[in-house]
Amino acid sequence: MFHIVRLFFRLMPILLLAACSVAPQQGGKTFKDPLIWPQPPDQPRFAYETVLRSPADIVVESEQDRLRRTLTGTVVSDRPVFEKPAAIVARKGRIYVADIDTHSIVVFDVPRRRLFRFGLRESGALLKPSGLALDAEMNVYVADVKLRQVLVYDSLGLFLRAVGGPEDLERPTGVAVSRDGERIYAIDRSDSESDNNRVVVYDKAGKKLKVIGASGSREGQFNIPLQGAVAPDGTLYVLDSGNFRVQAFDRDGRFLRAFGRPGTNLGNLARPRGIAVDDDGNIYVTDASFNNFQIFNPAGQLLLAIGQPGRDSKPGRYGLLNGIAVDETGRVYVVDQLFNKVEVIRRLSDSEGQRMLQGSE
């Protein structure tokens, strides 16, 4: 019981955000019922919760705050803090977003109701952050394409160390890390002068251990690998975008399986951009062509697709999807570069889903 109470208070800021968010729009009409997936008669499993764009999205003002703002004439900015959001990771109420054009990591610190960014100071300065990962200690791993390194920071953005370099990496677009931090996987896409599509593996101290894969379309080979994610059991999943598939490897880099194929049907991949794994081992893949994200089980079977293309920034409507993350509560955070937003999709408990289904009947 104590654990449940503690979790409730940890998540209270996000729940307050959801309560204050604008009702979803559909077909130009406002509706009171939440936006849910899947739709009845199936039992809902996920519901739209809120959107993150600016400090105004996480600041919950007290009466005293509102009075001070009125007297001083200050406002909480609702201007988007992103210029080109890409990768994202989230845990313990902190949401980290790699913003390519500002060369920084934007952090929505929901429990503390504040927003900050890092990667701008001389020590640990970023040039083009494109991939993000978190270990169990909340250390943040950033793949930087231009620096050709993985930079490591603590949870507040204090630079700790760099891993790899131009001698090892050509174009690291993504990074994945085991939860204990003992394995760091740099997803390395070839540049215009080579044909090295691969994953470079380092230990916690930054020592290069091995290289997984090479260019090609066979098992264990890659064509434009973009991102990676590590499951709770240590399985490494690599988004092999040019081969329209996801490949799985064990901790030692041995090929396990692959799923996905090009096409326009559910379960296919057309322009996959981001990948994440939840605590149950399910795999989430964003697609910038379908402008949805699809959820697969560890065997590669499609469970659910969420979202659809949209011409404006309505909930569940996307223009150019990129990164995706899933936190320990099951919340999904999805980045839309065109509409400059991060949407938060909440996983429903069985009882919540049943109540919503009964309410729709």
C-alpha positions, 0 to 999 in steps of 0.5 A: 500500500505504501508503494502505491501511495508513493507512486501516486504522489510521484505521478500527481504532476502529470495527472494534474497536467492531464486534468488541465489539458484541452479536450481533444478535437475530432472533426472540428468538434470538442468531445468530452470522452477521452481519445482512446486506443483501440476503439470500442467494441475492443477494450481500450488500452491507451488514452491520450493524456497531454502534450508537452511543448513549453514551460506552460505545459508543466507549471501548475500555478497556485493562487499565490503564483497567479497573484504574483504573476498578475501583480508583476505582469509576468507570464509563463511562456507557452512558446515551444522550446524545441526547434527540431526535436528528435530522440526522447527518453523518460523516467521518474517524471523527467522527459529528455528531448534531443533538440537538434537545431539548438544543440541541446537536451531539453528536460521537462522535470515534471515533479519539480515543475520546471524546464531546463536544458543542457549540452551547451556548456563548453565541457560536454557541449553538443553539436548535433544530438540525435540519439538518447538512452538512460541507464538505471541510475538515470545517467543520460547517454547522447549520440552526437552525429557531428562529434562522432561520440556518445556523451554521458551526463548525470540526470541534471545534465552534468557532463561525466565522460565521452565514449568513442570517437572519430576513430571508432564511429562514423555517424552515430545516430542512436545509442542504447544502453543496458540498465546496469550501464555495462553495455553501451551500443552506438548505432553507427550509420555509414557516411557518404564515403564508406559502407559501414552500417553497424553497432559499436559496443563499449563497456561502462568505462568506454572501452571498445568491445566489439562491432555487431553487423555490417552493411547488407540485408542478411540476418545480422546486417544493416542498411541505415540503422537509426536507433536502438533500445535494450529490453529488461532481459538485455535483448538489444533491438536495432531499428534497421530502417533501410531494410524495413525491419527490427533486429534483435541481438543478445547481450553478446551481439548474437543475432536472435530474430527479426521482424518487419517488412516494407508495405502499407498494411498494419504491421509493415514498416515504411519510414521507421524513425524511432524505437523503444521497449517497455518493461514487459519487453514490448517494442514500440516503433514510430513511422514517419510515413504512416505517422503512427506508432506500432506496438509489437510483442517480443516475438514481433507480432503486432499488438496495436497501432496508435495515431494517424496523419493529420494536417493540424496538431490535434491529439493523436494526429501527427505530421512527422513522427520521430523519437519515442519513449516508454517510462516505468509507468507505461506512459508513451512519449512520442515526438512530432517534428512537424508540429513541434510537440511531444504527446503523452499517451497513458497506458490504462489498467484493465479496470480503467479500460473496462469502465471506459468500454462500459461507458461507451455502450 
